[in-house]
Amino acid sequence: MKLTIKREELLKGLHRVQGVVERRSTMPILSNVLLTAASGGITLAATDLEIAVRGTSPAQVMEEGGVTLSARKTFEIVKELTEEEVRLEGDPGHRVTLRCGAAQFRILGLPPEEFPRLPEQESEAALTLPAATVGEMIRKTIFSTGENDTRYVLNGVLLKVGGGKKGREIEVEAVGTDGHRLALVTKKIALGAEGSGRPEDLQVIIPKKAVLELRRILEEDDQEVAISASKNHIFFRQGGNLLLSRLIDGTYPNYLQVVPKDPGQEVTLNREALLGALRRVSVLARDKTNAIRLRFTPGRLLLTAENPDLGEAEEEILADYQGEEMAVGFNARYLLDVLGAMDREVITLGLHDPLSPCLIRQAEDREYLCVIMPMRV
């Protein structure tokens, strides 16, 4: 292997795989990045056997070949280089000489044959979406996804695609829930419109780590994302980048059961005002529960938090509320996450009573909703 590549291109490719490589694995090869030089460029790939990332970068290849190198150390080396061009040259002993200006490194690698073979994409893209749409759906659901939950299916985002075979539009849903809160995004895309692709019914649960890695890739480029799935894997392709992930096997709970069909008493609030008040008052919330009380009275919302070790906090903001006085307890972190994912100026809270699920929507937005379970305070 012998090639010349722009430092920024190599650094971008190495940065892309950092979240996937296994640093504490009993298999040393999983801590490495696979570099494959072929006509027209160099491909970098990494996997932890559940998720894999592969990307191609332009390079001047004088001699084809491949090697695996420590992903972390190689990234650290390239990050510190100052010259524009990097030269890589491998030898039969799987050592790579890296030169950049006056700097020279000899890095020990492992045979490319030891690198796990990645699953191949079995079908064409079932759906093609703009990167901005995929990024938005991730941002609006990922925070509510479970973290190491014993109910394994909650540790992923549900992706549903349907409707394309019967109507003139397809419906794409993304759902995240951890049993205490839920976020649901629904996008309707007209058939034949840019980004619609070839629609197929699809329902898969994507691990949270894979969704986070996809978000990292989307931050690099604004090209469309082609999505396809096999029985056990899902594939996201954007330009020369590919992310594939093993799917979570299981049945996702019936999330629509927890979405209130009747919003009950609606409260209209300025999102920024509520967000600011929550941040300030929650400073004195109990560390373990983050409990905060919202007391609704006509025209007003009073936020309070109590901590026996630190003291009390309260703040009042304007609210469009005309019902009877009601006090509801919430985990402040859950509310902050929801408000941080929303982007409209005005939001509504749908409340029945202090123990019923709270429905949160953005004004004049039927695509996005969140549900938060209250808590006793």
Summary of the structure (lengths in Angstrom):
residues: 377
radius of gyration: 24.7
end to end distance: 64.6
largest distance: 79.1
contacts: 1223
relative contact order: 0.12
helix: 22%
strand: 43%
